[in-house]
Amino acid sequence: MTSSRVKAALIALALPVAACSTPVPEEVAEKVPDPIVEQAMVQVGLERLAAGQDEILRGKRLGLVVHAASVTAAGRHAIDVLRNRGLEVVRLFAPEHGLRGRAAAGEQVDNGVDPGSGLPVVSLYGSRRQPAAEDLADLDVLVFDLQGAGVRFYTYLSTMMLCLEAAAEAGLELVVLDRPNPLGGERVEGPVSAPRDVVPESFVNMAPGPLVHGLTLGEMARYVNGGLDRPARLTVIPMQGWERSMVWADTGRPWVSPSPNLRSAEAALAYPGTAILEATNASEGRGTPTPFLLVGAPWLDTSRIQVAVPGFELEPTRFIPHASPAAPKPKFQDETCTGFRVGVTDTALAEPYRLGLSLVTEMMQQPDFGWRRDGEALTWLFGTDRLLEALQAGKSVGEILAADLADHAAWRSARSVSLLY
């Protein structure tokens, strides 16, 4: 970690970006029409660059932070897009799950050489998670093009923050090629992280704002940069055609899995809620064809579960998790689980965090329910101990949700200066 971490007061929502005394040296590329094939759909930053908006990168030595979903709608990877335009790509940087998105959650990613391009690959999910000074010394620009999930504990957000800090320390420009938030730009749900003296910083709780923050990665980069003691030279190449009300289904874009277990837009919408089960002894569906859309356990009595959440439906089912490269050791491997298949009925009304809370509060009533690491796993995942305390105290879902509303209002106000759409 570097010394230029986002200011604690900013993370705690006590200080909006506009109050920072240091001017933020950033740039937002001008929005102009792009003569590319995918006119009917939202165009991402990479496609706008492919259409000619690459002046900022011409004649410069580039490092690329990319993964499997760093592609155009036609499936062209960012590495190929930049090189085909004659840009000089020197080095690749790989986040969690690796450059080609094959590593399982938490699996170490090693340095190496990308067979497809022949370029060296520096791991940002191995012995260190931030580019070192020597990784950046021969570069002019660090280009960041990852597809996020719109939720704090999805680690690409933390990778972006650490790259921003490293670029600032190195005096390097950071260019973010923006992509949609799969959850949309209006949905804000869940708790903010606790102060660091209460719950220490980790790779899943670094980002400011509520659990579901409602920002694109480009917007979050602008927000975070405004809170650094030493801001980076930041440029965001924005999307064209994206609106805050859009979820993934509204973009017209094909879904490309940004990680091995987030396999559909429907799973991404349920993920902020059903991922709560990762902190329990119930399965979140890893080891099945539809992770985060299957939940259950061998001990679960589904007849005693009563959950009704806007935008979702639960269908009783059985499933058997099996080991795979995406889930080497899934919970209840090769055991029959009783549970539910989660369906999305209305993407606009869906409340994934309410869904997760509702499932957990119901499961807690059954005798075989348990917390991983006595609840520490939940505190680590959500960055706060307040949620576990509320659940153990028997507070209702409504009471837990209501406790976050003031933080949501403060976040919407604080983030407003960073919005691009």
ROLUMKOL-109285 format. One line per 3 residues: number of its first residue (from 1); their letters; for each residue x negated, y, z of C-alpha. Coordinates in steps of 0.5 Angstrom, whole numbers, plus 500, padded with zeros to 3 digits. Layout:
<recs>
NUM = a = X,Y,Z  ...;
</recs>
This chain:
<recs>
1 = mts = 500,500,500  498,507,499  498,513,503;
4 = srv = 503,517,499  509,513,500  516,516,500;
7 = kaa = 517,520,505  520,517,511  525,523,512;
10 = lia = 527,522,505  528,515,505  533,516,511;
13 = lal = 537,521,507  535,527,511  531,531,506;
16 = pva = 534,532,499  529,532,493  531,539,492;
19 = acs = 528,541,498  521,539,496  516,544,496;
22 = tpv = 511,541,491  514,542,484  515,535,481;
25 = pee = 511,535,474  516,530,470  519,530,463;
28 = vae = 525,528,460  525,526,453  530,530,449;
31 = kvp = 536,526,447  536,526,439  540,521,435;
34 = dpi = 536,515,433  537,511,426  537,504,429;
37 = veq = 541,498,427  544,498,434  548,504,433;
40 = amv = 555,501,436  551,500,443  548,503,448;
43 = qvg = 540,504,446  535,503,451  528,507,452;
46 = ler = 525,502,448  529,502,442  529,510,442;
49 = laa = 521,509,442  521,504,436  525,509,432;
52 = gqd = 520,514,433  520,518,439  513,515,441;
55 = eil = 509,522,440  507,522,448  504,515,447;
58 = rgk = 500,516,440  492,516,441  493,514,448;
61 = rlg = 490,507,451  496,504,454  498,499,460;
64 = lvv = 505,496,460  509,493,466  513,489,462;
67 = haa = 517,482,463  522,477,459  527,482,459;
70 = svt = 523,488,456  526,487,449  531,491,444;
73 = aag = 538,488,443  535,485,437  530,481,441;
76 = rha = 523,485,439  519,485,445  516,491,448;
79 = idv = 509,489,447  510,488,439  514,494,439;
82 = lrn = 509,498,441  503,495,437  507,495,431;
85 = rgl = 508,502,431  500,503,431  500,504,439;
88 = evv = 494,502,443  496,497,448  490,495,453;
91 = rlf = 493,491,458  499,488,461  502,488,468;
94 = ape = 506,482,470  512,483,476  515,478,480;
97 = hgl = 517,472,476  511,473,471  510,476,464;
100 = rgr = 515,471,461  520,470,467  519,463,468;
103 = aaa = 516,463,475  521,462,481  523,467,486;
106 = geq = 517,468,491  512,464,487  505,467,486;
109 = vdn = 504,470,479  496,470,477  492,474,473;
112 = gvd = 491,471,466  491,472,458  498,473,455;
115 = pgs = 498,467,449  503,471,445  499,477,444;
118 = glp = 492,476,447  492,481,452  489,481,459;
121 = vvs = 495,480,464  494,483,471  499,480,476;
124 = lyg = 503,485,481  506,479,485  500,476,487;
127 = srr = 494,477,492  496,485,491  503,488,488;
130 = qpa = 500,495,486  495,496,480  488,497,483;
133 = aed = 484,503,481  480,499,476  486,496,473;
136 = lad = 488,504,471  481,507,470  481,506,462;
139 = ldv = 488,507,461  491,514,459  498,512,460;
142 = lvf = 502,507,464  509,505,461  514,501,465;
145 = dlq = 520,497,462  523,493,467  530,491,467;
148 = gag = 533,492,474  539,489,478  541,495,481;
151 = vrf = 540,493,488  535,494,493  532,487,494;
154 = yty = 531,486,487  523,487,487  522,491,480;
157 = lst = 525,497,484  519,496,489  514,495,483;
160 = mml = 516,501,480  515,505,486  508,502,487;
163 = cle = 506,503,480  509,511,481  504,512,487;
166 = aaa = 498,508,483  499,513,477  499,519,482;
169 = eag = 493,517,485  489,515,479  492,522,475;
172 = lel = 495,517,470  502,519,467  507,514,468;
175 = vvl = 512,513,462  519,510,464  523,507,458;
178 = drp = 530,507,462  535,501,461  542,500,464;
181 = npl = 544,499,471  548,493,470  552,495,476;
184 = gge = 554,502,473  552,508,476  558,510,480;
187 = rve = 558,503,485  554,505,491  555,499,497;
190 = gpv = 552,497,503  547,499,508  541,504,508;
193 = sap = 534,501,511  533,502,518  527,506,520;
196 = rdv = 520,503,519  519,503,527  525,498,527;
199 = vpe = 525,494,521  518,494,518  517,496,510;
202 = sfv = 517,490,506  517,488,498  525,488,499;
205 = nma = 527,494,503  522,499,500  527,503,496;
208 = pgp = 531,509,498  539,509,499  544,504,500;
211 = lvh = 543,497,498  547,498,491  544,505,489;
214 = glt = 548,507,483  541,509,479  537,507,473;
217 = lge = 530,505,474  528,512,471  533,516,475;
220 = mar = 530,512,481  523,514,479  525,521,479;
223 = yvn = 528,521,486  522,517,489  517,522,485;
226 = ggl = 520,528,488  519,525,495  511,523,494;
229 = drp = 506,528,497  502,527,491  507,526,485;
232 = arl = 506,523,479  506,526,472  512,522,470;
235 = tvi = 516,522,463  523,518,463  525,516,456;
238 = pmq = 533,516,457  538,511,454  543,514,449;
241 = gwe = 550,512,450  550,510,457  555,513,462;
244 = rsm = 555,512,469  562,508,469  559,503,465;
247 = vwa = 557,496,467  553,491,463  560,489,459;
250 = dtg = 561,496,457  554,497,454  555,492,448;
253 = rpw = 548,489,449  546,482,450  544,479,457;
256 = vsp = 537,477,457  535,474,464  531,479,468;
259 = spn = 529,473,472  530,465,472  536,465,476;
262 = lrs = 540,472,474  543,469,468  549,473,466;
265 = aea = 552,480,467  557,476,471  552,473,476;
268 = ala = 549,480,476  555,483,479  556,478,484;
271 = ypg = 549,478,486  549,484,491  554,480,495;
274 = tai = 553,472,494  545,473,495  547,474,503;
277 = lea = 548,467,503  540,466,502  540,468,509;
280 = tna = 544,463,511  544,455,511  549,455,505;
283 = seg = 547,455,498  548,461,493  548,456,487;
286 = rgt = 540,456,486  539,449,483  545,449,479;
289 = ptp = 547,452,472  550,458,475  546,461,481;
292 = fll = 550,467,485  556,464,482  557,458,486;
295 = vga = 557,458,493  558,453,498  555,447,503;
298 = pwl = 556,440,505  559,442,511  563,447,508;
301 = dts = 571,446,509  574,450,504  581,450,506;
304 = riq = 579,454,512  576,460,508  581,466,506;
307 = vav = 578,471,502  581,476,497  576,481,494;
310 = pgf = 578,486,489  575,484,482  573,477,484;
313 = ele = 577,470,484  574,464,488  576,457,485;
316 = ptr = 574,451,490  569,446,487  564,442,488;
319 = fip = 557,442,486  550,439,486  543,443,487;
322 = has = 537,440,483  530,442,483  528,445,477;
325 = paa = 522,450,475  527,456,477  529,453,483;
328 = pkp = 523,448,486  526,447,492  534,449,492;
331 = kfq = 538,448,499  541,441,499  537,438,493;
334 = det = 541,433,490  547,433,495  554,434,494;
337 = ctg = 556,441,496  564,443,497  565,451,496;
340 = frv = 567,456,490  566,458,483  566,466,483;
343 = gvt = 569,469,477  569,476,475  577,479,474;
346 = dta = 575,486,474  568,489,473  571,496,475;
349 = lae = 574,494,481  569,489,483  566,490,490;
352 = pyr = 560,485,491  558,487,498  565,486,500;
355 = lgl = 565,479,497  559,477,501  561,480,507;
358 = slv = 568,476,507  564,470,505  560,470,511;
361 = tem = 565,472,516  569,466,514  563,461,514;
364 = mqq = 561,464,521  567,461,524  565,454,522;
367 = pdf = 561,450,527  555,448,522  554,455,520;
370 = gwr = 547,458,521  542,463,520  536,462,517;
373 = rdg = 530,464,522  536,466,527  538,472,523;
376 = eal = 531,475,522  532,473,514  538,477,514;
379 = twl = 535,483,517  529,482,512  533,482,506;
382 = fgt = 537,488,508  532,492,511  536,493,517;
385 = drl = 538,490,524  545,493,524  548,488,519;
388 = lea = 546,482,523  548,486,530  555,487,527;
391 = lqa = 557,480,525  554,477,531  559,482,535;
394 = gks = 565,480,531  566,486,527  571,486,521;
397 = vge = 569,487,514  573,493,514  569,496,520;
400 = ila = 562,494,517  564,497,511  566,504,514;
403 = adl = 560,504,518  556,506,512  561,511,509;
406 = adh = 557,517,511  550,514,509  554,513,502;
409 = aaw = 556,521,502  549,523,504  546,519,498;
412 = rsa = 550,521,493  549,528,495  541,527,495;
415 = rsv = 541,523,489  544,528,485  538,532,482;
418 = sll = 535,526,479  541,524,475  540,523,467;
421 = y = 547,521,465;
</recs>
